[in-house]
């Protein structure tokens, strides 16, 4: 079920991407006043632009119907909780009994997180490419999803996840608590604090893109994949990410360990930000937690305290 859910989220994301990418099609809005305007597609198609977002809605509804049927037939035998990871909290939507409404909420929230992570990745790429030329092909692609915000200064774009995710969670959490998917919140201040922590936790999605980029860059440094634009953009982005490490002697012969060190730093920083630091770790012989020399809470701990 988890694999199927991932595949369906990817299908929805591809529908979103194609919907936004239609603005880049030079033949979609061509006029006879230009050379491109005299060109017409050979095939006839009845697909309209609005069919793609409608397809996303249909996918989410049909997935909810399918999940509700499967869960009602097999129930706990599936051993599947239908969890959605919001960064600082993982919410299980499927309990001992789940309704069609609960499955619809799960379908919507699951895809929303997938789309949100994708847009947060796009935002990071836009921040790194802020100083690139306007006709840069990657910037044009990023502009499809960010719109006018793609031209903003990088410092303004850096605050967008916090400013957007915080109110979205504030609104979305009301529906989760009213549906008893999440426990009730003690007060308005606690809900605001939770929303701010989810907004801050959204930055943790950057670690997957950074780690993937550095891994591909490390491999491409020793394996030639050609001069395709993808690898050229990858090299530029990876070099920007590794700028703080360039002053360190991380090269041994022909091997550059900067990507490996960068990956280690990102993993460690993400772990500390998310879960904090507790040293020493573990329990003493009597089973009690050891006296902590260092006890720094993370975003997960702050969220847990805000939920009490």
SVG drawing of the C-alpha trace seen along z (x, -y; Angstrom):
<svg xmlns="http://www.w3.org/2000/svg" viewBox="-17 -41 64 51">
<polyline fill="none" stroke="black" stroke-width="0.4" points="0.0,0.0 2.8,-2.4 4.4,-1.8 1.0,-2.2 0.4,-5.4 3.9,-6.8 3.2,-5.9 -0.2,-7.6 1.3,-10.7 4.0,-10.8 1.2,-10.5 -0.6,-13.5 2.7,-15.4 3.3,-14.7 -0.2,-16.0 0.6,-19.1 4.0,-19.5 2.4,-19.1 -0.4,-21.5 2.2,-24.2 4.5,-23.3 1.9,-24.1 2.8,-27.7 6.2,-26.9 4.9,-25.3 5.8,-27.6 3.0,-26.2 0.2,-26.4 -0.2,-30.2 1.4,-30.8 -0.1,-33.2 0.3,-33.4 2.3,-36.6 5.4,-34.6 7.1,-31.6 6.2,-29.4 2.6,-30.6 2.4,-29.0 3.2,-25.6 0.3,-23.3 0.5,-20.0 0.0,-17.0 -2.2,-15.1 -5.6,-16.2 -6.2,-16.3 -9.2,-17.0 -7.1,-17.5 -7.6,-21.0 -5.4,-22.7 -8.1,-22.5 -8.4,-18.8 -5.1,-18.3 -6.1,-19.9 -9.4,-18.1 -7.5,-14.9 -5.7,-15.6 -9.0,-16.0 -10.3,-12.8 -7.2,-11.0 -7.5,-12.0 -11.2,-11.1 -10.8,-7.8 -7.9,-6.9 -9.9,-7.7 -12.7,-5.4 -10.3,-2.6 -8.5,-2.9 -11.9,-2.9 -13.0,0.2 -9.7,2.0 -9.6,1.0 -13.2,2.0 -12.6,5.4 -9.2,6.2 -9.0,3.8 -6.1,4.4 -4.8,7.3 -3.2,4.6 -0.9,3.5 -1.0,0.0 -1.7,-3.2 -1.8,-5.6 0.7,-8.0 1.5,-11.5 4.8,-13.0 4.6,-16.7 8.2,-17.1 7.8,-17.5 4.8,-15.2 3.7,-12.0 -0.1,-11.8 -1.8,-8.3 -5.1,-8.6 -6.2,-5.0 -7.1,-3.6 -9.2,-0.7 -12.1,-2.2 -11.8,-4.6 -14.6,-6.3 -14.6,-7.4 -14.2,-11.0 -11.1,-10.0 -9.7,-8.4 -10.5,-11.4 -8.6,-13.6 -5.7,-11.2 -5.6,-11.3 -5.7,-15.1 -3.1,-15.6 -0.8,-13.0 -0.7,-14.6 -0.5,-18.1 2.7,-17.1 4.2,-15.6 3.4,-18.8 4.6,-20.9 8.0,-19.1 8.4,-19.5 7.7,-23.2 10.1,-23.6 12.8,-21.9 12.0,-24.3 12.3,-27.2 15.8,-26.0 16.9,-25.7 15.5,-29.2 17.5,-30.6 20.7,-29.0 20.1,-30.3 19.1,-33.9 22.1,-35.4 21.8,-33.4 20.9,-35.1 17.2,-35.7 17.4,-33.4 18.9,-30.5 16.8,-27.4 16.5,-26.2 15.3,-29.6 12.6,-29.6 11.5,-26.1 11.5,-27.2 9.4,-30.3 6.6,-28.1 6.0,-27.0 7.0,-30.1 5.7,-32.7 6.8,-36.3 8.3,-35.1 11.1,-33.5 12.5,-37.0 12.4,-38.0 15.7,-38.5 16.9,-35.3 16.3,-36.5 12.6,-37.0 12.3,-33.6 14.1,-31.9 11.2,-32.9 8.4,-31.7 8.2,-28.1 7.6,-29.6 5.2,-32.2 3.2,-29.8 3.2,-26.5 2.5,-28.1 -1.0,-29.4 -1.7,-26.4 -1.2,-24.1 -3.2,-26.4 -6.1,-26.0 -5.5,-22.3 -5.1,-21.3 -8.6,-22.5 -10.0,-19.8 -7.8,-17.1 -8.7,-17.9 -12.4,-18.2 -12.3,-14.8 -10.5,-13.3 -7.5,-12.4 -5.4,-14.6 -6.1,-15.2 -7.8,-18.6 -5.5,-21.6 -5.6,-23.2 -5.8,-26.8 -5.3,-29.2 -1.7,-30.0 -0.8,-26.3 -2.2,-26.0 -0.2,-29.0 2.9,-27.5 2.3,-24.2 1.7,-25.9 5.0,-27.8 6.9,-24.6 5.5,-22.8 6.5,-25.8 10.0,-25.6 10.1,-21.9 9.2,-22.3 12.8,-23.4 13.9,-19.8 12.7,-18.8 15.7,-20.5 18.0,-17.8 16.8,-15.2 17.4,-17.5 20.8,-18.6 22.0,-15.0 20.7,-13.7 22.4,-16.6 25.7,-16.0 25.6,-12.3 25.0,-12.8 27.7,-15.4 30.2,-13.1 29.4,-10.3 29.4,-12.6 32.9,-13.9 34.4,-10.6 31.9,-9.2 31.3,-11.2 27.6,-11.4 27.9,-13.9 27.0,-17.5 23.3,-17.3 21.8,-20.5 20.8,-18.4 24.4,-17.6 25.6,-21.1 22.9,-22.6 23.7,-19.9 27.4,-20.9 26.6,-24.5 24.1,-23.9 26.5,-21.4 29.4,-23.9 27.1,-26.6 26.1,-24.2 29.8,-23.3 31.0,-27.0 31.4,-27.1 33.7,-24.0 36.0,-25.2 38.5,-26.7 39.0,-23.4 41.6,-20.9 39.2,-18.1 41.0,-17.0 43.3,-14.0 45.0,-13.5 42.3,-13.3 39.5,-12.6 37.4,-15.5 35.8,-14.6 33.9,-17.8 30.5,-16.2 30.9,-13.4 31.7,-15.9 28.8,-18.1 26.4,-15.1 27.6,-14.3 27.1,-17.9 23.6,-18.0 22.6,-14.7 24.0,-15.7 22.5,-19.2 19.0,-17.8 19.1,-15.3 20.0,-17.9 17.4,-20.4 14.7,-17.7 15.4,-15.7 17.9,-17.8 20.9,-16.5 21.0,-14.2 24.4,-13.3 25.2,-10.8 22.5,-8.7 20.8,-5.7 20.0,-4.5 22.0,-3.6 22.2,0.0 19.0,-0.7 17.0,-1.5 16.8,-5.3 17.9,-7.8 21.5,-8.9 22.1,-12.4 22.4,-14.5 25.5,-16.6 23.9,-18.1 20.1,-18.2 19.1,-20.4 15.5,-19.8 14.6,-19.7 11.6,-20.7 9.9,-17.4 10.3,-18.0 9.0,-21.6 6.0,-20.3 5.3,-17.6 5.5,-20.2 3.1,-22.5 0.6,-19.7 0.3,-19.1"/>
</svg>
